[in-house]
Amino acid sequence: MCGIVGIFQPGQGTPDLAPVRRMAEAVRHRGPDGEGFHAEPGVALGHRRLAIVDLAGGAQPMATPDGALVISFNGEIYNHAALRQELEGLGHRFLTRSDTEAILHGWRQWGAGCLDRLNGMFAFALWDRDAGHLFLARDRLGEKPLHYAALPDGGVAFASEIAGLLALPSLSCRLDPAAVDDFLALGYVPDPHTVYAGIRRLPAGHLLRLGRGEARLPAPRRYWQPPRTVSAPQGAPAEELAARLRDAVRMRLMSDVPLGCFLSGGLDSSAVAAASARAGRPLDSFTIGFEGTEDERPPAAALAHLLGGTHRARAASGDLLEDARGQAALFGEPFGDASSVPTLAVCRLARGHVTVALSGDGGDEVFAGYRRYRWHALAEAVRRHVPSRIRRPLIGSLARAYPKLDRAPRWLRAKHTLTEISLDSALGYYNTVCRIAHERRRALLSPAMRGAVEGHDPAARFGALMEECDPDEPLLQAQYADLHTYLPGDILTKVDRTSMAVSLEVRPPLLDHTLVEWGMALPAPLKLRGGTGKRVLREAVAGLLPGEVAGRRKQGFAAPMGAALRARAPELRARLLGPAMLDSGLFDRAALARLVDQHADGRLDHAQALWQLLVLEGFLAGGVEGARALPDAAVAAR
């Protein structure tokens, strides 16, 4: 795993390497084992290396012998040995064992068609001197990040992380009001946007070609997308999945450095650990737990004992307010998933013993493990039997009248489900993933900020995505939307930044793209049946895991925040009503005060909204160097 940076300046001679070196230094944590640079007319590339495969021969940037192709690459290509064999049969001569070289020769042989042959996680910049093109590419699911920005002199800069681009003083750091609204709504800024108006993320499964003489940035081209229709599987689905899981795990055991796994005791990480043990490679495992009912350490330790390998566990600890303030430095922009705190802790624990860790990420998205998929399926069943002219006024009125019982048992929390049923499909599903509802967000904003985001609707992208799928497959529609929003924007961003912060590579076998394509296309009853998700996965691993693991209910990976924030109400008030928030011009002081007071006296539970506001306060207070400007509308309101 590595960090990549660079500048493309066609027609301006050879770019100065000094700014590229500063960019590389900003992402040093992604690659502590070495650095490399390449510059020639039109382009300058930088690389920070975390050595995993071919420790001696895999230095980058790497070029073909004639120098016509040069690459700076972040990731792992798991099928590089098979590609090497095929390419050698076509006459290519390899000089290293590195998977990086397989991309270079593959590009020379197949051009951009090489992307279709890569099995792995990757983001890379590839310079084609003869064509005068720089290609930026990102893997299918978005496991590895890539950001880019237009420069005032007409060039384009790119970097693995936002911090790499902020190392360029010429880059505009004006905030994007719509992105701030997206963050408040979803807890993250979805691709292709970032919190900065001038910085974009290359979307997952996309390729961007930059060429000489182009007056403006071209649009990225999508080269892959997940299934949009359902197809019946051939043979026995559980047996097929068991075989696919074994293959995906086996491929990800490729490493020249120590390798372990995360183990929560839940189904997904347990399935990965068990598949590795069945392949004759029991892995050292790592767990972070919370004191109390959701402590995952005991079941994880019990399973690790059965599978073999050394198990290490630690209790989560830290200061909630300081953890919130630290998110901006970690992610380069506001990031509202509080599970990033224990995720960073488990990465630190693992990095003390291994350089690579397998994870169970992706199982919920591919095999319908989230509770919201069950609610969505229920809502769709009701929608299809109750006409909208009746459903909206009748069930909508009932939802508004039903009390919001945040602390009641789960079976009594009907308000959210009733609200979703009363809405149309896409808007209903969006409401299940929305963190801060539209009315509350608008109430928190200053008049100027409300004007700046007028007409922006974070729900619109969900409607557009779900319309791309078969209208008769509501579960697939929801999963498809998540694979374009929540998975790359939240889950994979969280895993990449927390692991790379401690120079740890994380590999999720359940996101093998061939497994994703197969799993997403399964009929809904194989994924969700009888109110239980991941049915086919549970059946596939039944012979590998104890029954209590295969049937275990999903646990969250974040400590309850409500009581902790309530106990810190004075400090919470000081931060959210302090200079960083109020001087920004983004928020209404009275609305912020009401939110704090309602939570402090126990009238309502605003824990998620308060956490996100604390994260944003840390960002505005200077948690990341470069937050130097505000939206124009907010500046005018100051």
N, C-alpha and C positions, 0 to 999 in steps of 0.2 A: 504494500500500500504506500502511496506517495502523495506528494503535492506537486501540481503543475501550474506554471505561470507563463506568460508571454505577451508580446506586443507584435501586432501586424501593422506595418506601415508601408504599403506599396508605393513605389515611386519616390521615396524619400531617402534613399540610400540605406545604409546599415543602421538599424536602431542602436541607440546607446544602451549598453548592458547595465549601467548603473541603476536605473529604475527597476529593471528586471531582477537585479540582485536584491533590491529592497523588497520587492514583491515576494521573492522566494524566502527571504528571512521571515516575513510575516506568516508563512505557513511552515516554518521549520519543524513544528511539532508533528506534522504529517510524515516527515521523513528525516529522522535524526541521524541516519547512517551515512549520508553523503549528499553532495549537491553537484550539479552540472549545468552548463550553459552552452548555447549555440547561437551565433549571430551571423547573418549574411544579408545582402541587400533585400529588404522587404520584410524581414522577420527576425525576431529574437525569442528564443525559447529558454525556459528555466525549469529545473527539476530538483525536488528534494526527495531522497530515496529512503524508504523503509525496506530493507533487503529481506525478501522472503524466498525467492526462487533464484537459483544461479547467483549465489552471493558474490562470486568473483567476476562474472562476465555480464551482469545485467545493468551496468551503469547507463545512465541517460543524461541528456537526450541521445538517442541512438539513431544512426544513419545507415542507409544501405552503403555498400562498398563504394559506389560511384558518387555518393553524397546527394543524389537527386531527391531522395525521400528522407525526411528527418521527423522523428516522433518524440513527444513528451507524453508519457502514459501513466495513468493512475489506475490500479486495479489488478485483477487476476483473470487470465484466460485459462479456464480449466481444461479445455480440449486442445491446448496448444501442441501436445505431442502428436495427436492425430493429424492436426493441420500441418505440422512439420513433415510428417511422413508423406502426406499427399503432395505437398509443395516440392519436396525433394524428388518425388517421382516425376514432377513436371520440370525438373532441371534447376531448381533453386538450391543454392549452397548456403548452409547456415554456419555461423562462426561462434555462436553461443548456445546455451541451453535455455535462454530466457524466453518467456512468453511474449515479451515485447517484440522480439525479432520476428515472431510468427505473424504479428500484425503487419510489419513492414513488408515482408514477402507476400503476404496475402493481399495487401493493397496493390502491390505491383502486378499481381496476377489477375485480381478480380475487381480492382477499383473499389468503389463504395459498396459493391456487392459483397465485399469481405465481411461487412457488418452482419450479414445474415448467417455467416458461418461461425461467428464467435459465440462460445458459451462461456459466460463469465460476467463479472461486474467491471465496468470500465468507464473512464472518461479520458479522452486523449485529444491532443492537438497534433495534426500531421501536416507537414509542409511538403508540397509538391513543387519543387523548383521549376521544372520544365513547364508545368501548366500555370505557374504563378498563383496557385491557390493554397489557402490554409483551410484545413477541414477540422472542425470541432465536432466531436461525437460523444454521446452519452448512452450508457447501457439501457436496455429495454425497460427495466422497472425503476430506474433512478437510484440504484444503490450508491453510485458515486456521483458527486456533485461537479458542476462546471458553471461558472458565472462569467459574464462578459459585459463590456461597456464600450460605447463609442467615445473616442477622445476628441478634444477640441481641435487637434491638428489633422483630423480625418482618419486617424488610425483606430485600431480596435485592440483593447487589452482583454485578457482572460486570466482566470485564476480558479483554483479549486474552491477557495473560500472567499467570501466578501472581503475579509481582512487583507487579502493579497491585492485587491483592487484599490482599497482605501489607502494603500501605501503610495499611490500616485497622487501628488498634491494637485494636479490639474483636473482631477475627476470631480464632477459636481456631486455634492452630498445632500442635495435637496430631497426631503422626504416626499413620498407619494401618498397623498391623503387616502386614496382608495385602498392602498396596501395597509395602511393603519386600520381602516375599517375592516378589511379582511382579517387582519390579526385579531381584532376584538371579537369578530364573529366566529372564527374557526380555531384560534389559538396558534396559527401559523400563517405565513404569507404563501399562497399557492403559486406554483409555476404558471407562467414564466416570469412572474414579477418577484421583486424583493421590496423591502421597505424603502429603498432608494429609487427615485424616479429614473435615474440614469443607469442602473445596474439591472441586468436581466439574468435569469437562470435558463440555461438550455434545458428544455423539457426532456423528460425521460423518453427514450426511444426516438430521438431526433438527431439529425445531422445538419450542421450549419457550414455552408461553403462561402468563404470570403475570397474575393478575387481582386485583381488589379483593375483600377479604373471605375469601380462601383461607387456611385455617388452617395449611397446610403446603405445601411445594414439590410441584407436580404432576410427574408423570413426563413426560419429553420424548416427542414423537411422531415416529416415523420417517416421512419423506415420500418416501424413495427407498432402493432397495437394488439391488445388482448382480444380474445373471441367476443363477438357481439351476438352470437346465436348459440343455441344449445344443440348438442348432438349426442346420440346414444353411444355409450362406450362399447367397444368390442370385448367379449369375454367377461370375466369376473372383475368388476371394478376394484374391489378391495385387494385382490391379488396383483392387479396391474399397478395400483398405487404403491403397494409394498415394494414391488420391483423398481418402480421409478424413484422412490425414496432412497432405496439402497444405492442406486446409481448416482443420485445427486449428492449423497453424503460421501460416497467413495471418491468422486471427482474432487470434492473439497477437502480431502485429506492430503492433497498435494502440498508439500511444504518442506523446505530445507531448514526450518527453525521449529522450536517447540510449539505444539498445538494442543488446545484444550476446548472446552465448551461451557456455555452458560447453561445452568440447570435450575429451573424454578420448581420442579415437581409437577408442573402442568403438562398438558398433553403434547404441545408442539416441541418444546425443548427436550422433553423426555423421549419423544419419538426419534429425534435427531441423535441424542446420546445413545439410545438403544440400538439404532441402526449402525452406528459406528462400532459399538461393542460387538454386534453380530458380525461385522466385517473383520473382526480380529484386532480392532484398534480401540480398546477402552480408553476414554479420554479423561484427563484430569478435569474436574468440574468446579464451577464457582457460582455462589448464590449470595444475594443480599436479601435480608428479611427485615420485617418490622415486628416489634414486640406487640403481642396481642393476637387477635383471632385470624389475621391475614398473614401471619408469619409463615413464609414458604420454606424456611430452613429445615424443619423436621422431615417433611415428605421428600425434599430434594436429597437430604442426607441418606434417607432410607433407600431411595432408588439408586443413588450413587454406590452404595454398599453392594447392591445386587449386581450392578453393571461392571464394577471394578474401576480402577483408577483412583487417584487421590482426590478427595473432596475438601473444599475450603469454603467457609461461610463467614459472613460478617453481618452485624446488625447495622441498619441504616442510621446515620447520625448527621447532625448539621444544624445550622441556624436557618430557619425558613426564610426570614427576611433577607439575610445575606445571600442565600441560595438564589432567590429571585433576582437580586441585583446582579449576580454573576452570570445570568443567562446571556446577556448581550455580548459579553466578552467571549463566551463559548461559541455562540451561533452567529455573531456578526450582525444580528438584527433581533428584534423581539421574538421570543419563542415560548409559547405558553403551556407546553405539556410538562407538568410537574414531575412526571416519571423520569424525566431527563436527569434528575438529581440522583436517584438510586441507580440509574443506568450508568452514570459516570462512576459511581462508587463500585459497581461490579466490574467495570472496565479497569479501574485502578487495581482492584484485587487480582484480576486475571493477569494484568500486565506485569505484576511482580513475579510471575512464574512462566508465562508463555508469551509468544508474540502474535499468535493467531488463535481466534476463538470461533467456534461454530455457534450459531444461535437458532432459535426457533421462530424468528420473525417471518411473517407472511402466511402462516397457517390460518389465521383468523380471516384474512381477506380472501384467500383462495378457496377455503372450504367452509366459509360462512360461520365463523365462530362467535362473532359479536352479537350481543343481545339485540342490538338495533335491527339486525337482519330478521330476527323473529318478529319484532314489532312491525316491521315494514311488510312482511309476508301476511301478518294478520290484518293490517290496515288495507292491503290490496284486496284481500279476500272480501272484506266488508264493502270496499268501494265498488267491486264488480257486481255486487248484489243490491246495492242501494243507490238509486239515481242521485246525481250530484245536486239536483234541485231540492231534494229532500235531505241529503246527507249534510250539506254545508250548514243550513240554518239549524237543523235539529241537533246534530252531534256537536256542531260548533258551539251552540248555546250551552249544551251540557258540559262541554269542556271548560268554557269560561266560568260556569257556576261551580265546577268541582274544585275543592280546595287543593292548594299546592302542598302536598305532604312530603316535604323533603326528608323528614326523619322517620316517616312511617315505614312499616314493613313493605317489601317490594310489591307484594300483591295488592297493596292499597294505593299504589302510586299510579292511578289511572289517568290523571289529567294530561300527561304528555301523550299517551296513546290515543286518547279521545281527540286531542288536538290534531294529531297526525291523520287520523281517520277522516276528519272533517275537511282536510285539505286535498288538493290534487297530489298525484303520486310523487313527482319530483320535489315539490315544495314540502310535502309531508316528510320525505326522507331527509331533506336538508335540515328540517327542524330537529331531527334526532341527532344530527352531528353539530349543530350550531351551539357554541359555548355561551354567547351573550346575545339574547334576542334583539331584533331590530329596534323595538321601542325603547328598550333599556339602553342600547348603544347610543341612539339619538339623544336620549335624555342626558347622557353623560357628556356629550360633546358641547363645545362652545358654539354660539351662533355662526361664527365664521367657519368653523370646521364642518358644521352641519351643511352649510352652503357649499363647501368644497366637495362633499361626498354626495350631494344631491343627485339622484338618479343612479347611483351605484348600488347594485344589488348582489351580494355574495352568493345568493341562491341561484342566480342566472346560469352560472357555469354547471351546476348540477343538472338543471333542466336540459341544457344543451348536450351534456354527456349522456344522460339517460335516454335521450331521443335517438342516439346513435345505435342503441341496442334493440333487439327484438321486443316490440311492445307487449308481447304475451309472456315475457320472462322478467317479472319484477325483481326477483332476487338477483338475477344476472345484471340487471340495470343498476342496482345499488352497489354490487361488487365492482362493476365496471367504473362507476363514478369514484369509488374509493381508490381504485388502482391508479387513477389520474390525479387524485387530490390528497386524500389522507395518507396513503402509503408513502408516496415520495415526499410530500410536504411535511408530514409529522413523523411517522415511524422511522423511515430510512434516514431522514435528516437527523433525528435524535441519535440513532445508532452511529451514523458516520461521525458526527462532530464529537460526541462523547468518547468514542473509541480512539479517534485520531488525536484528541487532546492529550492522550497518554501514549500515543504511538502504538496502538493495538489494531490489528486487522480483524474484522468481524465478517464471517461468511454465513449467510442464511440459506441452507440447502432447499428449504421449501419455496424459495424464490427462483430456483432453476427455471429458466423461461419455458423449457419444454414441459415441465411439470405444471407450471402456471397455465399454459395453453390447454393442457389436458384437463386440469382440475376446474378451470373456469367454465369450460364447455359442458361439464356434467349436468344432467337434469337436476332440478332443485331438490327432489326427494332424496337424492344420494348425498346431498350436503346438509339439508335441513329437514328433519322429520320428527314429528311428535314433540315439537318445541325444543329439540336438541340439535345443535349445530355440529358440523364436522363429522357427520355420521360415517362416511366412507373412510375417513382418516382413523376414526376410532376402531373400525373393523379391521383396517389394514395393519394396525399395530397391536391388535389384541393378543397375538402370540408372542409379542416382544415385551409387553409391559404388564405389571400386576393390574387386576381389574379395577382397583380403586383409583389408579392413575388414568386409565382410559376413560373412566366415567367421571373424573373430577371436574367440578364446576370451575370455570375460568376465574382467576383471581386478578385483581388490579395490581399494578406495580408502582403504586404511589401511596404514601401514608395519608390518612384523612387529614385535611387541612383546616376544617371548620373550627374545631376547638382551639387549635394552636393559634390561628389568626385572632380568634376572640380574646385569647389570653394576652395578646400583644397589641390590643386595640390602641393604646396611646402612641406606640411607635408607628403603627400602621397609619394612623391619622397624620402623624408628623410627616411621613414620607409622601402620602398621596395628596396632602394639602401643602406640600413644600414647594420650594422654588422651581425644581425641575418640571413638575407637572403644571403649576399655575403660570409660570413664565413662558411655557411653550405655546400658550394660546390655543391648545387643543381641547381643553376640558372646561366644563362648568363647575365652579368651586362648590356651589350649594349641592349639586347632584352627587359629587364625590363624597361630600360630608354625609349626606343621607345614606349612601351606600355603606359607609363605614359604621354609622350609628345603628342602622338596621341589623347589621351583622353582629355588632358588639353587644347589643341588648337581647340578641336571640330571636328577634321577630322573624327574620328571614336568614337563610343560609346563602350568602353571596361569595362563598370561598373561591369558586373558580374565577369569577369576575375580579375579585380582589387580587388573586394571584397574578392574573394577566396584567392588571394595572400596576402591580408592584414590579413585574418584569419590564413593562414599558417605562416606568419611573427610572429603573436602573439604566435603561438604554438612554433616556433623555438626560440623565445626570452625567453621562459620559462614560458609561460602562464599556463602550467601544470607541476607540479613537476614530474620528471622522464624522460623528453625528453633529455636524457643524451648522446645519441649516434646517429650516422648518418649511412646511408647505406654505406657499405664498399667501393663502387665505388666512392661515394662522398668524403669520407675521403681521399682516394688516390689522389683526384683532388685538395685538399686544399693546 
